[in-house]
């Protein structure tokens, strides 16, 4: 995490990397009202206490009327010439990118002061991220929505679906139907410097549609509290008003570098008006969670320490303001790590913790189940508390079964899941994050490992197909870790999984019997890889990636894989029949068992082929927006049961 302090692992002492972030303390207060037939204010407000000044803060979201005394500040001339090659003038920026900005109207059900149910409307802004209608905005713009309406630059209105959100990040992702929309591109907020010129486009006050406000980055890494965990934001002096919330903040190259979110307004104790203090969420912080919002509708498995912490206020300047453990929840990650009441938390891995917001920001880099090292102070001495275990044998009896414990098998299962993602093109060793989760396929992303071309990977109990999943995993290990250590690494994987046989046999058995159960657990019974399964005899199994599904997939599955497997069974049975006729008595017993196994598999597969044939003839289309559960049920007769 940039702009923070890091721990020198060799010395164990804090090393100052740059200036410490300033934390803005806010006492959150929710204010809501409902107006029949009008726009209601539903913004969260707070108080900034700094020195002797007192100011009101609220997200730049909903508002009922224009404040007559509000100053917008001086705007630079629209005719200014870009000072850096490649930059646009504000006029050029507006003309090119205003069509990417949308207005968001949130209709929500509320109870008024008299206990009567009524409807409340609130407004905000957003920006189109994709040509097929994905829209980025603030969560507080769409909170408690009953109906969302998006208005485009051309005045057309569209009903929007809420794809996902995270309240703690104040980010939401919407979707409207259609295609071919003008959309913005995401920039790199880490490259912004204090003094960089930026422009906000949005709908201030809900009435002044598509307004342009130009200003400068005033500060970075402000921790702003808005009725929840603090959010890291950039401070800017561009005029931000209610209704701007969720709108894009552009650099002068036309890149979205932030999401305008909040402003300070009000008066000091001397009556001076506070203006020119707005805030935007850096786009790099948003980018980290977009793929998860698309896939899960939320950010799953956020890391939790399972402890109650507080700030120490002491005359001892060395301890004043530091984070101290006040209570440790039983059977939590903190308890298992050995945290005790009274411990001071100094760091989480390389992230220095000086304030509660530092700790909150550091935790955002982790997910439940990942391991880390806490650096703490106890009785004046510094300790490091790791919470990683190599195998189940290393887990204390009191901790077995805990969700906070990661074993070596857990780590290998995660590796295998990633490898399968690379096989299908969901991930790539050549790009960061998700490589493909729907939309247009980009083959240039895959150089080290080429994804399966037909989106069908068979899972077999023997080497029937050249591209079966076991062979592909072996090739993945070879490509990633090298040929010289291949056998050693396969044994390492097999030992972690457990089982009898050679490493390849153990890995094959895992894919055949346990992989899908682990996948369902990881994705909470909403699998993205679908298992075509003929039944208990393992007559036929194959995986496909839901996001690459095409309506001819079942037809190809039937002709290229099911029929091929049926032919192999016929050949095997014919060979076994001939071998049994010429075998000794002892050999005949063994061969007869094999014959029975193949016959059962062939019979099971014959019945399965009829089901596949029936669905293949229907050329079923799916819509990813309908979700995993709905789409999976369309093929329930030929897919593995979700248990």
Residue pairs with C-beta under 8 A, 6 or more apart in sequence:
1 351
1 361
1 362
1 365
2 190
3 17
3 18
3 19
3 21
3 220
3 221
4 17
4 18
4 21
4 351
4 352
4 358
4 361
5 14
5 15
5 16
5 17
5 18
5 20
5 352
5 354
6 15
6 17
6 350
6 351
6 352
7 13
7 14
7 15
7 346
7 347
7 349
7 350
7 352
7 375
8 14
8 15
9 350
12 375
12 382
12 384
14 346
14 347
14 352
20 354
21 221
21 222
21 223
21 232
21 357
21 358
22 219
22 221
22 222
22 223
23 222
23 223
23 230
23 355
23 357
24 48
24 50
24 222
24 223
24 224
24 225
25 48
25 49
25 225
26 46
26 47
26 48
26 57
26 224
26 225
26 226
27 46
27 47
27 49
28 44
28 45
28 46
28 225
28 226
28 227
28 228
29 44
29 45
29 46
29 47
29 227
30 44
30 45
30 227
31 41
31 43
31 44
31 45
32 40
32 41
32 42
32 110
32 120
33 40
33 41
33 42
33 64
33 112
33 120
34 40
34 110
34 112
34 118
34 119
34 120
35 64
35 120
36 118
38 64
38 121
39 62
39 63
39 64
39 121
39 122
39 123
39 206
40 62
40 64
40 110
40 120
40 121
40 122
41 62
41 63
41 64
41 122
41 242
42 61
42 62
42 108
42 120
42 122
42 140
42 143
43 58
43 59
43 61
43 62
43 63
43 140
43 242
44 58
44 59
44 140
44 226
44 227
45 56
45 57
45 58
46 56
46 57
46 58
46 225
46 226
46 227
47 54
47 55
47 56
47 57
48 54
48 55
48 57
48 264
52 268
52 269
53 268
53 269
53 274
54 266
54 267
54 268
54 269
55 264
55 265
55 266
55 267
55 268
55 274
56 264
56 265
56 266
57 224
57 226
57 262
57 263
57 264
57 265
57 266
58 242
58 262
58 263
58 265
59 138
59 140
59 170
59 226
59 245
59 261
59 262
60 204
60 240
60 241
60 242
60 243
60 244
60 245
60 260
60 261
60 262
60 263
60 278
61 122
61 123
61 124
61 138
61 140
61 141
61 242
61 243
61 245
61 246
62 106
62 122
62 123
62 124
62 141
62 206
62 242
62 243
62 245
63 205
63 206
63 241
63 242
63 243
65 205
66 205
66 207
69 273
70 241
70 265
70 275
71 273
71 275
72 213
72 239
73 215
73 237
73 239
73 275
73 276
75 213
75 214
76 90
76 214
78 89
78 90
78 91
79 89
79 91
80 89
80 90
81 89
82 88
82 89
82 252
84 252
86 253
87 252
87 253
88 96
88 252
88 253
88 254
89 252
90 199
90 212
90 214
90 252
93 199
93 212
93 250
93 252
93 254
94 199
94 201
94 212
96 254
97 184
97 201
97 248
97 250
97 254
98 153
98 201
98 210
98 212
99 152
99 153
99 154
99 182
100 127
100 128
100 153
100 182
100 183
100 184
100 248
101 125
101 126
101 127
101 128
101 153
101 201
101 202
101 210
101 247
101 248
102 125
102 126
102 127
102 128
102 135
102 150
102 151
102 152
102 153
103 123
103 124
103 125
103 126
103 150
103 151
103 203
103 206
103 209
104 123
104 124
104 125
104 126
104 135
104 137
104 141
104 142
104 148
104 149
104 150
104 151
104 160
104 174
104 246
105 121
105 122
105 123
105 148
105 149
105 150
105 151
106 121
106 122
106 123
106 124
106 141
106 142
106 143
106 144
106 145
106 147
106 148
107 119
107 120
107 121
107 145
107 146
107 147
107 148
107 149
108 119
108 120
108 121
108 122
108 143
108 144
108 145
108 146
109 117
109 118
109 119
109 120
109 144
109 146
110 117
110 118
110 119
110 120
110 144
111 117
111 118
112 118
119 146
122 141
122 206
123 141
123 203
123 206
123 243
124 137
124 138
124 140
124 141
124 142
124 203
124 243
124 244
124 245
124 246
124 247
125 137
125 141
125 201
125 202
125 203
125 243
125 244
125 245
125 246
125 247
125 248
125 260
126 135
126 136
126 137
126 141
126 150
126 174
126 246
126 247
127 135
127 136
127 137
127 183
127 184
127 246
127 247
127 248
127 256
127 259
128 134
128 135
128 181
128 182
128 183
128 184
129 135
129 136
129 183
129 184
129 186
129 290
130 181
130 183
130 439
131 179
131 180
131 181
131 183
132 178
132 179
132 181
132 439
133 158
133 175
133 176
133 177
133 178
133 179
133 181
134 163
134 173
134 174
134 175
134 183
134 294
135 150
135 160
135 173
135 174
135 175
135 176
136 171
136 172
136 173
136 174
136 246
136 248
136 256
136 259
136 286
136 290
137 171
137 172
137 174
137 245
137 246
137 247
137 259
138 170
138 171
138 172
138 245
138 246
138 259
138 261
139 165
139 166
139 167
139 169
139 170
139 171
139 172
140 170
140 226
140 245
141 172
141 245
141 246
142 148
142 162
142 165
142 172
142 174
143 167
145 162
147 159
148 159
148 160
148 161
148 162
148 174
149 157
149 158
149 159
149 160
150 157
150 158
150 159
150 160
150 174
150 176
151 157
151 158
151 209
152 158
152 181
153 182
153 210
158 176
158 177
158 178
159 176
160 174
160 175
160 176
161 174
161 175
161 176
161 625
162 172
162 173
162 174
163 173
163 174
163 175
163 293
163 294
163 297
164 172
164 173
164 292
164 293
164 294
164 296
164 297
164 298
165 171
165 172
165 173
165 293
165 297
165 298
166 172
166 289
166 293
166 298
166 299
167 228
168 228
168 229
168 231
168 302
169 231
169 281
169 285
169 286
169 289
169 299
170 226
170 231
170 261
170 281
171 259
171 281
171 286
171 289
171 293
172 246
172 293
173 290
173 293
173 294
175 625
184 248
184 250
184 254
184 255
184 256
185 254
185 255
185 256
186 255
186 256
186 283
186 287
187 251
187 253
187 255
187 256
187 257
187 283
188 255
188 257
188 283
188 284
189 234
189 257
189 258
189 282
189 283
189 284
189 285
190 282
190 284
192 198
192 217
192 220
192 234
192 251
192 257
192 282
193 217
194 216
194 217
194 218
194 219
194 220
195 216
195 217
196 216
196 217
196 251
197 214
197 215
197 216
197 251
197 252
198 214
198 215
198 216
198 217
198 236
198 238
198 249
198 250
198 251
198 252
198 257
198 258
199 212
199 213
199 214
199 215
199 238
199 249
199 250
199 252
200 212
200 213
200 214
200 215
200 236
200 238
200 239
200 240
200 244
200 247
200 248
200 249
200 250
200 260
200 278
200 280
201 210
201 211
201 212
201 213
201 247
201 248
201 250
202 210
202 211
202 243
202 244
202 245
202 246
202 247
202 248
202 260
203 209
203 210
203 211
203 243
203 244
203 247
204 211
204 213
204 239
204 240
204 241
204 242
204 243
204 244
205 241
205 242
205 243
206 242
206 243
207 243
208 243
213 238
213 239
213 240
213 244
214 238
215 236
215 237
215 238
215 239
215 276
215 278
216 236
216 237
216 238
217 234
217 235
217 236
218 235
218 236
218 237
218 277
219 234
219 235
220 234
220 235
220 282
221 232
221 234
222 232
222 233
222 234
222 235
222 279
223 230
223 231
223 232
223 233
223 355
223 357
223 361
224 230
224 231
224 232
224 233
224 262
224 279
225 231
225 357
226 261
226 262
229 357
229 360
230 356
230 357
230 360
230 361
231 261
231 281
232 281
232 282
232 285
232 361
233 261
233 262
233 279
233 280
233 281
233 282
234 249
234 258
234 279
234 280
234 281
234 282
235 277
235 278
235 279
236 249
236 278
236 279
236 280
237 276
237 277
237 278
238 249
238 278
239 275
239 276
239 278
240 260
240 262
240 263
240 278
240 279
240 280
241 263
244 260
245 260
245 261
245 262
246 259
246 260
246 261
247 259
247 260
248 256
248 258
248 259
248 260
249 256
249 257
249 258
249 259
249 260
249 280
249 283
250 256
250 257
251 257
256 283
257 280
257 282
257 283
258 280
258 281
258 282
258 283
259 280
259 281
259 283
259 286
260 278
260 279
260 280
261 279
261 280
261 281
262 278
262 279
263 277
263 278
263 279
264 274
264 277
264 278
265 274
265 275
266 273
266 274
267 273
267 274
268 274
289 299
291 433
291 434
291 437
292 298
292 299
292 300
293 299
294 437
295 434
295 437
295 528
296 526
300 367
300 524
301 367
301 368
301 369
302 363
302 364
302 367
302 368
303 333
303 363
303 364
303 366
303 367
303 368
303 370
304 332
304 333
304 363
304 368
305 332
305 333
305 334
305 339
305 363
306 328
306 329
306 331
306 332
306 333
306 334
306 335
306 404
307 325
307 326
307 327
307 328
307 329
307 332
307 334
307 339
308 325
308 326
308 327
308 328
308 329
309 323
309 324
309 325
309 326
309 345
309 356
309 359
310 323
310 324
310 326
310 356
311 321
311 322
311 323
311 324
311 355
311 356
312 319
312 320
312 321
312 322
312 323
312 324
312 344
313 320
313 321
314 320
319 344
321 354
321 355
322 344
322 354
323 344
323 345
323 353
323 354
323 355
323 356
323 358
323 359
324 342
324 343
324 344
324 345
325 334
325 339
325 340
325 341
325 342
325 343
325 344
325 345
326 341
327 341
328 334
328 335
328 339
328 340
328 341
329 335
331 402
331 404
332 404
333 387
333 404
336 387
336 399
336 402
336 404
336 405
337 374
337 385
337 386
337 387
338 385
339 374
339 376
339 385
340 378
342 378
343 376
343 377
343 378
344 376
344 377
344 378
345 353
345 359
345 374
345 375
345 376
346 352
346 353
346 375
346 376
346 377
346 382
347 353
347 374
347 375
348 359
348 362
348 363
348 366
348 372
348 373
348 374
348 375
349 362
349 372
349 373
351 358
351 361
351 362
351 365
352 358
353 359
353 362
366 372
368 403
368 404
369 403
369 404
369 406
369 410
370 406
371 386
371 387
371 388
371 406
372 386
372 387
373 384
373 385
373 386
374 384
374 385
374 387
375 382
375 383
375 384
375 385
376 382
376 383
376 384
376 385
377 383
387 404
387 405
388 406
389 395
389 405
389 406
389 407
389 408
390 407
390 408
391 407
391 408
391 409
391 496
392 400
392 407
392 409
395 405
395 407
399 405
408 496
409 496
409 497
409 498
411 496
412 493
412 496
412 497
413 497
413 518
415 493
416 473
416 493
416 510
416 515
417 518
417 519
417 522
418 427
419 472
419 473
419 476
419 477
420 457
420 469
420 473
420 515
420 529
420 543
421 427
422 428
422 429
422 449
422 451
422 476
423 449
423 451
423 452
423 457
423 469
423 472
423 473
423 476
424 451
424 452
424 455
424 457
424 529
424 543
424 544
424 545
424 548
425 435
425 436
425 441
425 445
425 446
425 451
425 452
425 545
425 548
426 434
426 435
426 436
426 437
426 528
426 545
426 547
427 434
427 435
428 435
428 445
428 446
428 448
428 449
429 448
429 449
429 479
429 480
430 445
430 446
430 447
430 448
431 445
435 442
435 445
435 446
436 442
436 445
436 547
436 548
437 547
438 547
438 624
441 548
448 479
449 475
449 476
449 479
452 467
452 472
454 556
454 560
455 544
455 545
455 548
455 549
455 550
455 553
456 542
456 543
456 544
456 553
456 556
456 557
456 560
456 561
457 467
457 468
457 469
457 472
457 542
457 543
457 544
458 464
458 465
458 467
458 468
458 469
458 540
458 541
458 542
458 561
458 565
459 468
459 469
459 470
459 511
459 512
459 515
459 531
459 541
459 542
459 543
460 468
460 470
460 508
460 512
460 541
461 508
461 512
461 538
463 470
463 471
464 564
464 565
464 568
465 561
465 564
469 511
469 543
470 504
470 507
470 508
470 511
473 507
473 511
474 486
474 490
474 504
474 507
477 486
477 489
477 490
477 493
478 486
481 489
487 503
490 503
490 504
490 507
491 503
493 503
493 507
494 502
494 503
494 504
494 506
494 507
497 506
497 507
497 510
497 514
498 506
499 505
499 506
499 509
499 510
500 506
501 509
512 538
512 541
516 527
516 529
516 531
516 640
517 643
519 527
519 529
520 527
520 642
520 643
523 628
525 642
526 627
526 628
526 629
527 546
527 628
527 632
527 642
528 545
528 546
528 547
528 628
529 543
529 544
529 545
529 546
530 543
530 544
530 545
530 546
530 632
530 635
530 639
531 541
531 542
531 543
531 639
531 640
532 540
532 541
532 542
532 543
532 544
532 557
532 612
532 638
532 639
532 640
533 540
533 541
533 638
533 639
533 640
534 540
534 541
534 601
534 604
534 605
534 607
534 608
535 604
535 608
536 604
537 597
537 600
537 601
537 603
537 604
538 601
539 565
539 569
539 600
539 601
539 602
539 603
539 604
539 605
539 608
540 561
540 562
540 565
540 604
540 605
540 608
542 557
542 561
544 553
544 557
546 622
546 624
546 628
546 631
547 624
549 622
549 631
551 619
551 620
551 621
552 619
554 612
554 615
554 616
554 620
554 635
554 638
555 616
555 619
557 612
557 616
558 609
558 612
558 613
558 616
562 605
562 608
562 609
562 612
563 609
565 605
566 602
566 605
566 606
566 609
569 598
569 601
569 602
569 605
570 602
572 598
573 595
573 598
573 599
573 602
576 591
576 594
576 595
576 598
577 595
579 587
579 591
580 588
580 591
580 592
580 595
583 591
608 638
611 637
611 638
612 638
614 637
615 635
615 637
615 638
620 634
620 635
622 631
622 634
623 631
624 631
632 639
632 642
